[in-house]
Amino acid sequence: MYRRQFVYTTVGASTVTALAGCMGDTESSSNPEQDGTSGNGETSVEADGDSSGGEAPQDPSEVPALSPFELSDSNRLTISDTISYAPNWDGVVYDYRGYDSVTIRVGELYDGEMVFSPVVALIDGGTTVKWEWTGNGEHNVIARDTTGPDFSMWDLISEAGVHHEYTFDDELDDKLLPVSSDNHVQMAGGIIVNPVVEEIES
């Protein structure tokens, strides 16, 4: 497991948000060309978060975990303001750079609360993010950031499975896209595309 322990102090910041709310019941289209699996179904991850491509592991503990203090100030403050209250926020962001495809679980149960897992994912531009419903409750994915990409999936889904995916543009530069929920305020997360990461001294 790649994990660094640190103390994280929250501070306020004005940010744009995205919503993953809970409304209707249909499936969005998927893109099988973006599956990103390797020939043997496995990928290797180096300590800096780079991998050989393919599908990222679903368990966040299998990828490097970084401190928010290694991120740009604006992204760190956005995490503090919009994401750090999530029940499963453990003070780290998960580095999926180098993978072609990343899965975020929607409605994962954590201490009886429904959450996004992982909470914050760092990805390269061109990576496909898949949202996989766990079958716990009804959710959708709504992008509210008018300055960012519209990766919304408006329909309410309760059935388990991957019902939505989106490939994020290479041109997004160190862009954090927060995700939260109308009816489940504890559900909060984010995706940072092409993050600027500066390693801190341990």
N, C-alpha and C positions, 0 to 999 in steps of 0.2 A: 504493500500500500504506500502511495506517495502522499504524505500529509505533513504539514508544518503547523505547529501550535503557535498561537499568538493571541494577544489581547486586541479586540476590535472595539473602538469607541464610536458610537453612532453620532452623526451630526446631521442637521437639516440641510436640504437642498431642494431647489425647484427643478423638477424634471418632467419629461413627457412620459406617458405610460401607455401600455397596451393592456387589453382586458382579455381574459379567458373566462367568459361568462357561462351561463347555464340556461340554454333556451331550446330549441327544436329537435328533430331526430331524423337525420339523414347522413349519408356518407359522402365525403368529398372524393375526388378522383386521386389516384396515386400514380406515381411515375416509376414503373419498374426499371427504367433505364438508369435510375439513380440508386439502385440497391447498394452498389459499392462493395460487394463481397469479394474477397480474394479467392484464388483458386482452391485453397484448402479450408476456407472459412475462418482463417486466423489472421491476426495482425500482430505486429510487434511494436511496442511503445518504448521510446528512449526516455531518459530522465527529463529532457527538456520539453516533452509533450509531443515530439515528432513521432509519427508512426509510418508504417509502410503502406498506408491507405486502407481502403476497405471499410467495413462496418465496425464502428466503435463498440467496445464492450458495454453492456447495459448496466453493469454494476459500477457506479462512480468510483468506488474504491480501487478499481483496476486501472485508473488513469491518474496522472499527476494532479495533485491538489496544491493550488497556489494561494498565497495571502492576497487579499484585496489591496494591500499596500504596495504590491508589485504592479498594480494597474495605474492608469492615468487618474489624475485627481477627479475629473468629471465623472468617470465611471465608478470610482470608489464612493463618491458622494451619492450617486444615483442608487447604488446598492444599499447604502445606509438609509436613504430616504424611502425607498420603495420596496425593498426586498428583504432586509434583515429581520423583519418581524415574522417571517415564515417559520412555522414550527420546526422544520427540518433544516433551517439555516444553521450550519455548523462552523461558520466563520472562514470558509474556504471557497474558492471557485475552481471548477474542474476543467482541465486543459485537454480539449479534444482536437487541437490543431494537428494536422497531418492525416486525419481521417476523412474519407469521402462522405460518410453518412453517420449521423448521430441520432439516437432515439431518446426522446424525452417522455417519460411516463406521466400520464395525466390521471389524477385521482389516486395516486399511491397513498396507502394508509401509513401514517406516522403518528404513533401515540393516539390513535383514534381520530386523527385529523386527516383530511384529504389534501395532498400536496402535489407539487410538480417535483419530479426527480430526474436529473439533478436540478438543484436550485438555480445555479448559474453555470452556463457552459461557454467556454471560449472556443471559437471555431474559425477556420479560414474562410475567406470568401470563396464561393463555389461549392461549399459543403451543403448537402441536403440534410435538413432536420426533419425527422419523422416524429409525430406525436402519437403515442400509443396509449389508448384508453385502457384502464385496468378493469372497468366494469363497476367501479365504485362511484355511484352518482352520475349525474348528467352534466356535461361540460362542452364548451366550445372554445375556440381560440380566436380572439379578436385583437387586431393591431389598432391601437388608438393613436400611435405616433404619426402625425401627418407629415413629418419630415423624413420618416423612414419608409421601408417597403411595406406594402399592404399584404401581409401573409395571413389575413383573417380566414377563419373557417367558421361561418356564422351558425351552422346547424347544430342543434343539441344532439349529443351522442351519449348513450349509456352502455351500448354493447362493447365488450372488450375487443381490442384489436387496433391496428394502425389505420386511422381514418383520415389523416391529413399529413401532407408533407410539403416542404417549400425549400427551394434551393436559393441560398442567399448570395447576392451579387458580389463579385470581386471588388467593385468600386466602393463598397461600404468600408470606411476607414475608421477603425477603433470605435465602432458604433455599438452602444449598448441598447438593446431593445427589451425593456421591462415587460413582464407578463403578470397579470393578476386576474382575480375573479370577482364578478359582481356579487354573486350569492354565497361565495365561499371566500371571505375576505382573508382567511389565513393562507390561501393559495397564492404564492408570489414566486416569481422566478425571472430569469433573464437570459438573453443570448448576447454575447459580445462578438461581433464580427471583425476579423483582422485586428485583434487587440494589440496595443502597445504594452509590452511587458518588460519591466526592469527588475532584474533579480536583486533582492535585498540581502544584506549581509546577515548570516545566521549567528 
